């Protein structure tokens, strides 16, 4: 997998142009697709390591592309592009290995920083991991591979290094929720809030997860540091 070969999938021409230009000074190769159908066609003929995928497109939307992609190319990393403040299908996207998200409008620096982070993540050595941030990055890589149990163990290692930060507990809660352990998820959302009562992602996740019948468009939230 060549993580530096990137396919940009978005029905908006301006977004495709903005992303292409933003990445032009990085050591990456880019190609574009105007919809999900064209993206899948290009994926059959070319090798890509990373996809920037718009979540909402006419016709085949990003979730359908992601579902089909995971059947044939589970190794490809995916960044979800969304025009919304949160992701309507975050749980399903996480189950399919989409760990990284970027919200429109975004700056060229934001997209370059995110892609640089993903490239560095792919080169991490588990045996050399000792710090909080690296364990979280390894957890994200596991999510991309849909190894959720391993991801949870890495997040726990981060917590063992620094248990004063709410984002790791919120991340762990999301992992439990993806695996269907709602009670454990809520315990970790509450742990995050006990550290910072103003931590909005955990508060929103807890409020949503405690509803008896979650609405179809309810969301899981992580902060920017955990990308999801």
Helices and strands as residue ranges (DSSP letters): E 5-9, H 13-22, E 29-33, H 36-45, E 50-54, H 62-72, E 77-82, H 90-95, E 100-103, H 108-122, G 126-128, H 132-144, H 148-161, H 166-178, H 182-195, H 200-209
